[in-house]
């Protein structure tokens, strides 16, 4: 071995160590902080409600199409959902093959959410470091995201918001990198960010507009000292890889919206309308304070939120006292302003409409986290940072404990954090309903489900049917009497039009076949989604067109089979 080789070896080893620690740290932080959610996914046997079940069914359907009829897979991708952007199913389908290993398709699909959230945490951590914040401050930002009650609870459900938040975290990382990257690298990532965000949710422009504008502003100005030397963009592998990703995402978004744009816009307008189903319009002046409180509650456990706000205020006071905060082109200042503006704009937009679904706030949590991290780091107070770390570690621990059913401090709880559900007799009964109604000779027909509850609806049953049979080529479909239908005649006409081979219902009024107690309490007369159920069930029985299938009256459910035309 030559002397030159010997002297070079320590540099190579040092380079490897530096790469492992610095480059892989965001991935490591993300992985560690989602480990509890990973365990939760393996232990859960929940009955998935409406939208998650729909997303799951489409995910399984796409995978089954790719596996059995790859020639039509592109068409199926372009038509997925129709009314809702498809990113959740496009990603989730590639986790379906792991269902046999991890205990079922629902668990596999939840893994896609956990992986997405690990990436969000990693990008927030990397964005904070790219801004020049200390590793401690970057860790605080990542921990704030991971510890927020909404972030934890959303890892337990199959919704689209985590993928939207991933696009937002990507935009924030690109913004933090804008003065370090070549302009070409920043420019080529923008189409990918926009495409991913729009493939996730139609509301995404409200979240990413300010980061993209700030990113382009900083990219054009550049740092005072100029950018470090970099290869021509056509030789820069980062630019090439980013271009490929952006082209793929852009093509996917263009293909889907070319077909489904009008339906997606119509659905978004319905969700934002004052229908009484999604919320009550109390007026902007009353709703804005509500949304501000919602953001506090989804970001922090009770009382701990005040602690973090006090720490952030103390950091701001230190900054002002030291005159350390000035309107400059410092990326930290630009990022802080961008975070504040985005949070304000989104809250104002939410307050202007009646929909009060708080899960839409998930995309704001990275903004809150990075803003707090910047404030505490810029205060240059290690004591402040350590106190914030203690508070956030406590919040993370308490939140995760609550998600497994433990509440060591009752006053520090979040209402939607629930423990993994055990497999119940009712869930097994739903499986039997699927086996009874999804037979080979009825594949392709549409069965009617005469109820629309979170634990018993057509989406849930269709997902179970696809999970059990779609990979073998059998597609069984289920529908409802109507969307929040309140007209009995309209519901009856729908049943006649479909000529459904099976009518699946709660056995309303049966004393010998009651619902389980935990389900019965959820059947309330004021439910707007189930106004006509009892009347249609009684009419179906009296008509003689359907007869109960022997052996299907169990756990409060009943399956009736079509014996003659309903026309």
N, C-alpha and C positions, 0 to 999 in steps of 0.2 A: 504494500500500500504506500503510495507516494505521500510526501509531506503536504502537498496541496489538497489531496483527498482527505487526509487526516484533519487538517484545519477546517475544511468545509463541513465535515460531519456534524460538529456541534451546532453550526448555523442551521443545518437541515432539521436536526432534532428540535432546536428552539422554535423553528418555523412551524413544525408540526404541532408542538405544544400550544403555540399562540393560536393557530387555526382552530384547534379543538376547543380551547377555552372561549375564545372570542366569537368565532363564527357559529358554533353550535350552542352557545348559551341561550339564545332566544328559543330554540326548539326545546332545549332541556327545561327551561322555565315553564313553557307552555305545557309540556308533557306532565311535569310534576304537579302543576296546579289543577289539571283536569283528572288526575288519578281517582279522586273520590267519585266523580261523575262516571268514570269508566266502571268502577265497581257497582255503582247504582244501576247502570244500564244492564249489567249481567244479572242483577237480582230482581229486576222489575218484571211483573207479569200483568201490567195494566191492560184494560180494555181501551183501545184508542178511540177517542171521540171523533166528531165530524171531520174537520179539516186534516188533522194528522192522519186519520184513516184514509182519506182521499189521496193525500200525498203518498202514503205508503202503498196503496193499491196501484197508483200510476208508476211508482218506482219499480215494483215487482213486474208490472206489465211490460215496461220498457226492457228490463233485463230478459224476460221470457221471449220478447220479440227479437232481441239481439241474438239470443242463443238459438232460437228455432227458425227464425225467418229474417235473417240479417238484411235481406234485400229491401224490406219494408221498415227497417229500424229508423232510417233517416226521416221518413214520413211520419212515423209515430212520434219521434222527437219533436218535429216541427208542429205537431198538432196537440202535444201534451197539455192537458187541462183546458186550454182554450181561453178561459177567463182569468187565469192567474199565471204569472211568469213561472217558468218551469225549472229553475236552477236546482231546487231542492230534490226533484225527482231525477234530473239529469245526473246529479252527483250521487244520490242515494242508490241508484240502480247498480252501481259498481260495488256496493257493499252487500248486496243481496246474496251473492255466492258464499259469503261467510256465514250465512244464517245457519247452515248445518253444523258449523263448528261452534258458534257462540250461543246456540240455544234457540234459534228461530229468526225469522226475518225482522220482526220488530226490534230485537236486540241489535241485529246487524245494521239496521237503518239508524238507530240511535248512535251507533259508533260513528256514523258519518257526521253527526252533529258534534260529538265529542272531539273528533279530529278537527273539525272546523273551528271549534272554540279554542283548541290548543293553538291553532294558527293565529287566531285573533290575539291571544295573549302574547304570543311570540312577536307579532308585528308591533304591538304597542310597546313592548320592552325594547325592541330594536329601534323604533322611532324615537323613543326617549334618549337612547344612547347616541343615535345619529345626530340629535340636537346638541350633543355635548354634555348631557346631564350625567351625573355620577351613576355608577352601577346601583347604588343604594336608591337614588331617586327613580331610576328606571325600574328597579324592582318594586318600588311603591306603586308606580303606575300600573304595572302588570298585576300586582296583588289587588289593587283597587278594582280592576276589571273582574278578576277571578272571584273576589269576595262579595261582589254585589249580589244581592238576593235574586234579582231578576236573571242575571247571568247564570247562576246556579240552577234556578228553576227551569230556564229554557234549555238546559242540557238534558232535561228529563222528558222533553216533548219534541215531536217531529214537526217543527214549524220552519218557515222560510226566513225568519228574521236573523238567525245566526249567519246565513250566507250573505245577506245584505250587510251585516256588521263586518264580515270579512272583507268585503269590497271597501267599506269605509276605513277599516284599519289599513288596508293596502294604500288607499289614498293618503292617509296621514303619514304612513312611512315614506311614500314618494315625496310628500311635501317636506318632510324632515330632511330628505336627501337631495332636495332640488339644487342647493348650492354646491353640492359635492359631485353630483353626477354630471356627465356630459349632457348638453341640451338634448341631444338625440335620444339618450336613454330615457330622460323625463318625458319627451314628446311621444315616444313609441309606447310608453306604458299607459298613457291617458285613455286611448281607445279601449284597452283591456279593462281598466278600472270601470269606465262607464258601462261597458257591455256586461260585465259581471254584475254590477249593481242593478242594471235594468232587467237582467235575467232573474234576479232575486225578487225584486219588488218594484212596482210602478212608482212608488213614492220616493225612490232613491235620490232623484235630483235635489230634493230639499236637504239631504244629508251631505252630498258630495260636491255641491256647487261651489261653496266657499273654499274648501280645500283645493279644488282644481284651479280656481282662479288665483289663489295665493301661490300655488305651485308654479303656475306659468309665470307669475310676476317675479318670483325669486329666480326661476330658471333663466329668464331673460336678463335680469340684472347681474346675477352671479355674485360671488364673493368679491370683496374689495381687492384682495390680492390676486385675483384670477384663479381659474380652476387648475388643478394639477394636470400635468400632461397625460393624455390618453390616446389610444390608437384611433385611427379613422373609424367612423361608426360602422362601416361595412366589414371591419376586422374585429370589432368589439363583440365578444361572444354574449355579453349581457344584452346588448342592443338586439342582436339576432334572436336570442332566446325570447326576449320580451316581445319582439315583433311577431314571432310565431304564436305566442300565447294570445296576443291581442287580435291577430287575424282569426284564430280559431274561435275566440269568444265573440268577436265582432260578427263573424259569419253566422254563428249560432243565434245571436240576438237579432240580426237582420232577418234571418229565415223565420224565426218564431213570430216576430212582430209583423212581418209582411202578411201573415195569415191571421193573426189573432189580435191585432191592435185594437180594433173596434170593440171586440168583446171584453178585452182587458180594461179599456177606458170605461165602458159601461158598468163593469163590476166595481171599479174604483169609485165611480160616482154613487153607486148604490150604497157602498160601505160608508161613504161620507155623508149620506143623506139622513135626514131626520125621520127615520122609519119607525122608531120605537124599538127596533130589534138590536141595534148596536149601541144605543145610548139615548140620552135625552138632551135636547138643546136648551141649555139654561142661559145662553147668551155669553158673549165673549168676556165680559167683565167678570162674571162669576167663574167661568171655566178656566181662565188663565191661571188664577191662584191654585185651582185644583191640579192643573198639569204641573205647576212648579212643585207642589207637594208630592205628586206622583213621582217626579224625577228624583226627589230626595229619597223617597221610600224605596224605589227600585234600585237605587245606588248604594244605600246604606241600611243596615238594621236600625230599628228605633234607638234613639239616643246616641248611637255611635256616629250617625250622620252629623249631629251637632258637634261632636268632638272633632271630626275632620274639617268641618266648616270653620270652627274656631282656630284650628291649626293653620288652615289656608289663610284666614284673616290675619293671624299673627305673622305669617310669612310675608303677606302683602305689606303689613305695617313695617316690618324690618326693611323691606325693599325700598319703601318710600322714605323711611328715616335715613337710609344710607344713600338715597338718591341713586339707587342701583337699577331703577327701572325707567327707561326712557323710550319714547317712540323712535325706534331705529329700524334698520333693515336686518337686525339680528334675527335669524330664523326662529329663535325661541320666542321673541316678541310677536313675530308674525303668526307663529303657531298658536300662541295664547289668544291672540285676537280672533283668529279663525275659529278656535274652539268656542269662545264666548259667543261670537256672532251666530255660529251654526246652532248652538243650543237655543239661543233666543229666537231665531227664525223658526225652528221646528216647533217650539212650544207655542209660538204665536199662531202658526198654521193649525196646530191641533186644537187650540182654543177657539178657532173660528168655525169648527164643525162639531157635530154631536157625538161622533164615535169616541168612546172612552176606553178603548182597549189598551191597557198599559204596556203590553208586550212590544208595542211599536217604539217604545223608548229605549229598547236594547241598543239601537244604533247610536244613541247619545252617550252611552257609558264610556267608550274610549275617549271621547272629547273631554268628559269630566276628569277621567283618570290622567290624561296627559296635562291638562290645565293644572291640576293639583300638583303633579310631579314637577312641573316647571316652577310653580310658585315656591314650593318647599326647597327645591334645589337652588333657585336664585337667591333665596334668603341667606344662604351660606351658613345655616345653623344646623349643625349635626344633631344637636339635642332635639330640635324640632323634628328632624327626619326620623330619629329613633323613636320618638313618641308616636309619630304617625305610623311607623312600622308596627309597633305594639298594638295600636288600635286596629289596624287592618288585619294583622294576624289573628287577633281575637275575633274580629268579624268573620274572617274566613273559617275559622274553627267552629264558631257557633252556627254559622250558616250551613256548613257541611254536616254538623251533628244533627241539626234540625231536619236536614234532607234524609236522614236515616232514622227519623222518629224520636230523636233525643232533644229535649228542651231544658237544658240545665238552668237557663235563666229565662223564665216565662215572658218577661217584659221585652226581651230582645228576640222577637220572633217575626217572621215574615209569613203572611197568610197563605200564600200559594206553594210554599215549600212543603212537600209531602214525602213520606217514606215510600220505598218500593212496595208495590202491591203484590200480594201473594196470589197464586193461581186459585181461583174460586170455582165452586160448582156451577155458578152462573156462566162463567167463561167457557167451561166445558160444554154447557148446554148450547151456547152459541156455536161451538164447533159441530155439535150434532145437528143443529139447524142447517148449517152449511152442507154437511154430508147428505142430509135429506133432500135439499133443494138444488144442489149442484151436481146433477147426474149427467152422464155422457149424452143421453138423448135430449137433454134440455139445454145443452151448452149454446150460448148465444142468445137465449131468451132472457127476458127481463122480469124478475120476480118483484112483487110489491111488498114493501115493509110498512106496516100501518102504525108506525110510531117514529118519533124523531127526537130521542133523548141522547145525551152524550154517550151513554153506555149501551144504547140499543137503537141503531139507526142504519140506514141503507149503506152509508159509507163504511161503517165498521164491519158489517157482514160481507160486503163486497171485498174488502181488504182480506178478510179471513179466507174467502173463497179463492182469491188470487194467490194468496200465500200457499194454500194447500194444493191447488190444481193448475195454476197458470203455466208452470214450468213443464207440465205434461201436455200443454196445448189446449186445455179446456178453459174457456172463459165463461163465467157465469156472472150475470149482471143483476143489480138490485136498484130499485128507485123508491122514492117516497110519494106520498099522496099529493105532494105539492110543497113548495117552499113557504113555510109558515102559513099554510092554507087555512082559511077560516070559512070557506064556503063548502058546505057538505055536498051540494050538487056538483060543483066543479071537481071535488075529489072523487066522487063516484064516477063521473064521466071519464076522468083520467084512468081509473081502474078498468073501465069497459074498453077504452081505447087500447090499452096495453095487452089485454087478454092474458094477464100474468098467470103462468102455470101454478104459482104458489102465492098465497097471501100469508105473510108472517106477522104476527101481532102479539101484543100483550093480551092475556086472557082476561080482558076487562070484565069485572063483575063476578068472576068465578071464585066461590069460597073454597072450593076443593083444590084450586091451583093458584094460590096467592104468590105474588112476587116476594123474593127475599126482603126482609125488613129494611135492609140498607138501601134497596132499590125502591121500595114502596114509598118511602118518605120523599123521594125525588119526583114522584108523580103528583103534580099540583094542578088545580083547575086553571090557574092564571097563566100557565105556560103558553106563550103565543105560538110556539111551534107545534103544539099538539091539541089544537082546538077541536078538530073533527074526528079524532081517532076513535073514540068510543062509539060515536054514531055510525061511522062507516063499518066498524067491526060488527055491530049488531045488525046492520043492514046486509052485510056479507053473509052472516049466518042465516038470516031470515030468507034470503033470496034463493037458497038452494043451489046456487052456482058453485059454491065451494063447500067442501066437507072436511072436517078435521082429520088429519092423518093420525091413525092409531099410534099411541106411544109417544106423541110429540107434546102432550100437555105436561109440562114440567117446569119448575122454577118460575112460574107465572107466565110462561110463553106458550104459544100454540102455533102450529103450522096447518094451514088449510089448503087443500089441493083443488084446482079447478076441475069440475066434473062435467060442466056444460058451458056453452058460450054465455058471456055476460051481456051480449048485444041485445 
